[in-house]
Amino acid sequence: MRSRADRIRHTVGFELIGLVLLTGFGSFLLGFDMQHFGALAVVFSLLAMLWNYYYNRLFDQWLLRRRGTSIKRQRDRVVHALLFEGGLLLVTLPVIAWWLQVSLWQALAMDIGMVLFYLVFAYLYNLAYDRVFPVVEGAVPAQC
């Protein structure tokens, strides 16, 4: 399992890179002011960081109990990304509608766009992160 410091490094890196990409692409593609859209992205980033830390910890613990290892296979990565984004969707939909003054249907379309962006981004980021900072099998972290 990963240490607390490793999980924090993972989460902060994920959110910073995702925030920059989402703000740039989102404001350009949707036609919203970059500062207004960026502020929404920062709120989502803070929510997502909290969710990311606890969700990843719980998912790894589940894998460890189920298979005896927290190393993710291809199928685990797909399930991991889908469940993560599904949970976040429940919180973000009403916030998007209110913040951007759009209907719930428009907010849903935007949220689906963000989910698709983050599904791809999460998969690629986690794959790269695991290669740069591999899990050492059998190592016991100081704190989880």
C-alpha positions in Angstrom: 0.0 0.0 0.0 1.0 3.6 -0.5 2.1 5.9 2.3 0.2 9.0 3.3 2.9 11.2 1.8 2.7 9.3 -1.5 -1.1 9.6 -1.6 -0.9 13.4 -1.0 1.8 13.8 -3.8 -0.4 11.7 -6.1 -3.5 13.8 -5.3 -1.9 17.2 -5.5 -0.2 16.4 -8.8 -3.4 15.0 -10.3 -5.4 18.1 -9.3 -2.9 20.7 -10.4 -2.4 19.2 -13.8 -6.1 18.5 -14.2 -7.0 22.0 -13.1 -4.8 23.7 -15.7 -6.0 21.4 -18.5 -9.7 21.7 -17.5 -9.7 25.4 -17.1 -8.0 26.0 -20.5 -10.1 23.5 -22.5 -13.4 24.2 -20.7 -13.4 27.9 -21.0 -12.3 27.7 -24.7 -14.7 25.0 -25.7 -17.7 26.2 -23.7 -17.2 29.9 -24.3 -17.2 30.9 -20.6 -14.8 33.5 -19.1 -11.7 31.8 -18.0 -11.7 33.3 -14.5 -15.4 32.4 -13.9 -14.9 28.9 -15.2 -11.6 28.6 -13.5 -13.1 29.5 -10.1 -15.6 26.6 -10.6 -12.8 24.3 -11.6 -10.9 25.3 -8.3 -14.0 24.5 -6.2 -14.3 21.1 -8.0 -10.6 20.5 -7.6 -10.9 21.0 -3.8 -13.9 18.6 -3.6 -12.1 16.1 -5.9 -8.9 16.2 -3.8 -10.8 15.2 -0.7 -12.7 12.5 -2.6 -9.6 11.3 -4.4 -7.6 10.8 -1.2 -10.3 8.8 0.7 -11.6 7.0 -2.4 -8.2 5.8 -3.4 -7.4 4.6 0.1 -10.7 2.7 0.3 -10.2 1.2 -3.2 -6.7 0.0 -2.4 -7.9 -1.5 0.9 -10.7 -3.3 -0.9 -8.2 -4.7 -3.5 -5.9 -5.7 -0.7 -8.7 -7.6 1.1 -10.0 -9.1 -2.1 -6.8 -10.2 -3.8 -4.0 -9.7 -1.3 -2.4 -6.9 -3.3 -3.2 -3.2 -4.0 -1.5 -3.4 -7.4 -4.1 -2.6 -10.0 -4.8 -4.7 -13.1 -6.3 -3.2 -16.3 -9.8 -4.1 -15.3 -9.3 -2.6 -11.8 -8.2 0.7 -13.3 -11.4 0.9 -15.4 -13.6 0.1 -12.4 -11.6 2.5 -10.3 -12.0 5.4 -12.8 -15.8 4.8 -13.4 -16.7 4.6 -9.7 -14.6 7.6 -8.8 -16.2 9.8 -11.5 -19.7 8.5 -10.8 -19.4 9.5 -7.1 -18.1 12.9 -8.0 -20.9 13.5 -10.6 -23.6 13.3 -7.8 -22.1 16.3 -6.1 -21.0 18.4 -9.1 -24.2 18.5 -11.2 -26.2 20.9 -9.1 -23.2 23.1 -8.5 -22.5 23.5 -12.3 -26.1 24.4 -13.0 -26.1 27.1 -10.2 -22.6 28.5 -10.9 -22.9 28.8 -14.7 -26.6 29.7 -14.6 -27.5 26.8 -17.0 -30.3 24.2 -16.9 -29.8 20.9 -15.3 -29.7 19.3 -18.8 -27.0 21.7 -19.9 -25.1 21.1 -16.6 -25.4 17.3 -17.2 -23.9 17.7 -20.7 -21.1 19.8 -19.3 -20.6 17.4 -16.4 -20.5 14.4 -18.7 -17.9 16.3 -20.8 -15.8 16.8 -17.6 -16.3 13.2 -16.6 -15.1 12.0 -20.0 -12.1 14.3 -19.8 -11.2 13.1 -16.3 -11.8 9.4 -17.1 -9.1 9.6 -19.8 -6.9 11.9 -17.7 -7.3 9.7 -14.5 -6.4 6.6 -16.4 -3.3 8.1 -18.1 -2.2 10.0 -14.9 -2.5 6.9 -12.7 -0.8 4.7 -15.2 2.1 7.2 -15.4 2.2 7.7 -11.7 2.4 4.0 -11.0 5.3 3.7 -13.4 7.2 6.7 -12.0 6.4 5.8 -8.3 5.7 2.0 -8.3 4.1 0.2 -5.4 6.7 -1.9 -3.6 5.1 -5.3 -3.0 5.4 -6.3 0.7 6.4 -2.8 1.9 4.3 -1.5 4.8 3.8 2.2 4.9 4.4 4.2 8.1 0.9 5.7 7.9 -2.1 5.1 5.7 
